Amino acid sequence: MTADDHPVVRTGIGAVVANEPDMSIVAEAGDGVDAVAMYDRYSPDVVLMDLRMPRLDGIGATRAIIAAHPEARVVALTSYEGDADIYRALDAGACGYLIKDMVGSDVVGAIRSAAAGRRVVPPSVAGRLAEFTPRVDLTQREVEVLRLTAKGLRNRDIARVIGRTEETVKVHLKNIMAKLEVEDRTEAVTLGLQRGIIHLDD
């Protein structure tokens, strides 16, 4: 089963799979909610799951599928390369993580490995995971403040958006910089983007 909100990606994967005599696409989902429902209906051997989808993202969909079907084999297929993204997907229960530019023979091999019960983590992804700095647990509010900072908002504007005082925003930023071990907000945003803690398209 493929789960991706871009039809062209689903079509591309379908074309690759169609060349394999022992594989077929049994279902396609355009968002996380449909992915969960279609897994229940079709019980595919392997799911290729995009992380960024409407209604329910790939992390949420993976958690829901694994919770209901612990034997499910879900491989994250995404354009996100940050170590925090990889960690979140594997923590949600994914058995593998592929970057979309690997589509082709790598996807076929990944599907076979996942179906056989093996973990699917290519060397480049394993390298990013090995670099994973001790886990940084930013609160939801801190992630929101960091995301707004990345969009160029000043403290005053961030305070207005989150409904708090400017002083509160300063405290959040101080905590963020301490947790990320950086000196200023620019460095915090840069590291947040590199590691996939935040994304510019959020």
N, C-alpha and C positions, 0 to 999 in steps of 0.2 A: 504494500500500500504506500502511496506517496501522499504526503501532506505538505502543501506549499500554496501560498496565495497567488503565485505567479503561474498562470496556465502554461507559459512557454517552458518553464522549468519542469513541470510535470510531463509535458510533451517530450522534452529532451530525454528525461529519464525513461519514459515509456519506450522511446525509440531504441535506446541502448538495451533495455531489458528484452525487447521484442526479438533481438538477434540471438537470444539464448534459448535453445530448445526446451530447457527444463524450467524456465521462469515465465511468469506472466504478472501483469498488474491486475489485481482483483478489485481495487478500489482507489479512488482519488478523493482527497479532501482539500478544500480551499481555505479552511480555518481550523482552529483547534477544537472547537465544539463538534464540528462534523467529523474530525479525525477520531475523537473518542467514540462517537456514535457508530461510525463505520467499522472501527475495530470490533466493537461488540457484535456487529452484524456479520462481518466477513472473516474474522479471526485470521488475518494474514500471518504468514510465517515471519515476515520482517516488515517493519515500518521505517520509511525514510522520512524524517520529521524536520521541517524547517523550524527555526526558533522564533522568528518574528512573523506572527500571523494575527489577523483580526479576531475579535471576540474572546479568544483564549490563545495565549502564546504557546509555543512548542514545549516550554518547560512545564507549564500547567497541564497541557494535554498529555505529556509523557507521564507526569505524576499520576494523573487520573487513570490512564491505561494500565500502568504498572500496579496501582493499588487494586484495581479490579481483576487484573490478569498478571500475577507475578511472573509468569513464564514468558511474557511478551518480550520480543526482541526489537528494541527501538534504536535506530541509529540517527543521531542528529546530523542533518545536512544543511549547512548554513554558510553565510559569508562572514560571520563573526569569528575572529581568530584570537580574541583576548583570553588570557588564562582564566579569568573569572567566569567567562561564558562557558568554557570547556568544563570547569569545575561544577557550575550550576547544572549543566546537562547531565553529566555523569552522576552527580548527587541526586538528580531527579529519577535516576534509574536507567538512563540510556546505556546501551552496551557498547556504543561507539560514537565517534565524532568525526565527520568529514567536512572539509571546506568545499564549497561549490565548484571551485575551479579544478577539483579533482574528478569531476564527473567524466565518466568514460569507463575504461577498463577497471579503474579503482573502485567504482561503484559496484560493478559486478562482483569483484573479489570481496568487497565489504559485505554485500548481501549474502554471499556464500558463507563467509566466516561467521556472520551473525546467526544465520540459520543453523550453523553447526554448533552454536553455543559459545563461540569464541568472542573475545573482546576485539573491537575494531578501532584501533588508535594508531594512525599512520605516524611515522617517525617525526614529521614536522609538528604534528599535534602533541605527540608525547614530549617533544622538546619544550613546547610552550608550557605544558603541564608540569614538567620538571622544574621550570623556572618559577612556578607558582609561589609567590612570596607567602609567608604565613598568612593564613586567611584573614582578610580584613572585613570585619563585620560592621559596615556602616548601617545605621538605622535607616528606616524608610524615609524619614524626614531629612536625614543627612544626604541620602542619595538624591532626593528631590532638590535640595539646596545646591548640590554639586551640579546637577543637570541644568538648573536655572542659571548658575554661574557660567556654565559652558555656553549658554545662549547669549551671554554678554550682559545679563541684567546686573545692575548695581544692588548693593545691600538694601537700599530703600525700596527698590522695585521688587526684590525677592520677598521682603517683609510684607509688602502689599499682597503679593500672589499667595503666600502661605498663611496670611492672616495673623502674623506675629510681629513683634517689634523689631526694629533694626538691631537692637542690642542682642536679641535672641539669635538673629541671623549671624551676627559676629561670633557668638558662642558656638553655633553649629560649624561655622567655617574653621574656627580654631580646633574643634574636635576632629573635623575631617582631616586637616593638615597634620595633626598629631598621629592619627591612625594610619595615614598614608606615608608618614615620615617625610614630609616635604616642607619647604620653606614658605611658599606663597600660594595664592589661589590659582595662578597660571600653571604652576607645576602640578597642583592637585588636579586640575582639569585635564592636563596632558596625560598624567598617569591614569586617571579614571577612564579616559578614552582608550588608551593603549591596552589596559587590562580588561576592558569590556564591562567595567562597573557601571558606566553610562555610555549612551550612544547618541550621536548627533541627530539621528532620525527619531529619537524618542519623543 
